[in-house]
Each structure stands twice: as structure tokens, then as C-alpha cells.
């Protein structure tokens, strides 16, 4: 028995791997760069080098695995047509077809099944491609990551302002801590099932931008207010930050704000993590 974990150097894959190793289970760490595998070597993981676009290397990484965790690399500024994502999808599916591991857990996202194209749509394409394989498949769809607040810590500390693209400021949406996603994935990959199942995951409470600001205020010991970034400024702002194709990101934000990015079950049947907003924000602030 061994579990092959992609995306292991990130928060979710790392938490998944550490949870499995803490339980004494064998982990095969799939890394892009063997020079970054020090933590996983120290934890006793088998190290395999492969990029997510290299079907041959992924086949070697997945062969003999009792379970494989697929974490597609995020693409925040995609080329038109999502060429990067489709290259990964093609390589991953080709490798899994040949390697034929015991089961697959794939990290997807809330909104992967949204009716309108947006930044999250490639995750839906990955879901559909993996669903065509004759292998047990769990699709894990977490909510918005609470850890995304990391990008606002500096502004909140220095200016007392949380700049929010999520609007209106008092509207709560499902969020979840990355560590809870990793731990849930660790539990799911040890289970036995047949066919394809979709698991939705949120945190203990839904969160608004005003809630985030309040949590930052508590952690920083200063007043922090949430301020909405006007919709008409988004494209110019994103392009000024170096993005070449900001429309998919803007459509994703529109989806959350308008409510057409949501859980298929409406939140009623989702699993719930245990890590609170306050815990996540305190960790982000401590990390600077």
C-alpha cells in the first residue's frame, strides 16, 4: 500500500501527506523539484520527480499506488482556452489510465460545475475527464479558502483596510481552512468506494468580508475595516498587477457575488471542517 500525493509542497497536499505519515501510512511524494523534497524525505516519504504536464513521469509516479491524490496546479492568469489546464488534464488522465491505481481523490472546488465560464471552469473539465476512467473517484469540492486572506494581512496591518472583491461586504459565503481540506482528503483517500462520488466541504461557519476584517482586527490589535473594490476598476487593476487575461478571475468573483457559484447541494449536505476563521487569521498574521 502506498499513497501518491501530487501538490505535496502546498498547504493542502502537505497537510494530507503529514496526516497520512502521522498514521504510519506510506506516502509517495510527487514533486516538481527533488531539491524541495527535504521535508518529505525527513518524514520517510518515497520521492518521485514529475511535472503535472509529463504523462510518462506521472505514470511512473502513480504505478503501484493504492491511492492517488490529484491536485491540479492553480492557474490565476490563464491563456485563452485554458491551454495550461488542458495540458495537465491530458497528462494526468493518460497516466492514470496506464497506471490504474486503486482509487483517486481529486481536489476540485466549489463552482466547478457553474453554468458560466470562469476561473474555476478547468476544475470541472478535470472532473469530467477523470470521471471517464474506470477507477473509483472521489471529487473533493472545498469552499473558498479562508487562507486567501493572507494577501490582505499587510494592508490590514499597515492601513487598517481590507480591500474586498467579495461583495456586498456583509454577505457571507462558505469558506474553509486549507488544513481542513488536507485532513479531509487524508480521510477520504483511506476509504473504500465504487464509482464516482462528490464531497463538498466548508468550514464551521460562513464568512463575510466584514467578518474577515473583524478577525484581522482582533489578531492585529488594531481597527480594520472592509472596503469594497469597485467592480468597474477590476480589469484595470488586475492588468496593472501584470495579469494578461483577467476576465476569468473577474467572472469567478462575479459568480460568488451573484450567487451562481455555490455548492450543488446548497450547503445542506456538505462536510464541515473544524478550524475557525479566528484560528486561520491568527496563523496568517503570525506568519506575516
Residue, then its C-alpha position, 0 to 999 in steps of 0.5 A: x500500500x502506498x499513497x501518491x500525493x501530487x501538490x505535496x509542497x502546498x498547504x493542502x497536499x502537505x497537510x494530507x501527506x503529514x496526516x497520512x505519515x502521522x498514521x504510519x501510512x506510506x506516502x509517495x511524494x510527487x514533486x516538481x523539484x527533488x531539491x524541495x523534497x527535504x521535508x518529505x524525505x525527513x518524514x520517510x516519504x518515497x520521492x518521485x520527480x514529475x511535472x503535472x504536464x509529463x504523462x510518462x513521469x506521472x505514470x511512473x509516479x502513480x504505478x503501484x499506488x493504492x491511492x492517488x491524490x490529484x491536485x491540479x496546479x492553480x492557474x490565476x492568469x490563464x491563456x485563452x482556452x485554458x491551454x495550461x489546464x488542458x495540458x495537465x488534464x491530458x497528462x494526468x488522465x493518460x497516466x492514470x489510465x496506464x497506471x490504474x491505481x486503486x482509487x483517486x481523490x481529486x481536489x476540485x472546488x466549489x463552482x466547478x460545475x457553474x453554468x458560466x465560464x470562469x476561473x474555476x471552469x478547468x476544475x470541472x473539465x478535470x472532473x469530467x475527464x477523470x470521471x471517464x476512467x474506470x477507477x473509483x473517484x472521489x471529487x473533493x469540492x472545498x469552499x473558498x479558502x479562508x487562507x486567501x486572506x493572507x494577501x490582505x494581512x499587510x494592508x490590514x496591518x499597515x492601513x487598517x483596510x481590507x480591500x474586498x472583491x467579495x461583495x456586498x461586504x456583509x454577505x457571507x459565503x462558505x469558506x474553509x481552512x486549507x488544513x481542513x481540506x488536507x485532513x479531509x482528503x487524508x480521510x477520504x483517500x483511506x476509504x473504500x468506494x465504487x464509482x464516482x462520488x462528490x464531497x463538498x466541504x466548508x468550514x464551521x461557519x460562513x464568512x463575510x468580508x466584514x467578518x474577515x476584517x473583524x478577525x484581522x482586527x482582533x489578531x492585529x490589535x488594531x481597527x480594520x475595516x472592509x472596503x469594497x473594490x469597485x467592480x468597474x476598476x477590476x480589469x484595470x487593476x488586475x492588468x496593472x498587477x501584470x495579469x494578461x487575461x483577467x476576465x476569468x478571475x473577474x467572472x469567478x468573483x462575479x459568480x460568488x457575488x451573484x450567487x451562481x457559484x455555490x455548492x450543488x447541494x446548497x450547503x445542506x449536505x456538505x462536510x464541515x471542517x473544524x478550524x475557525x476563521x479566528x484560528x486561520x487569521x491568527x496563523x496568517x498574521x503570525x506568519x506575516 
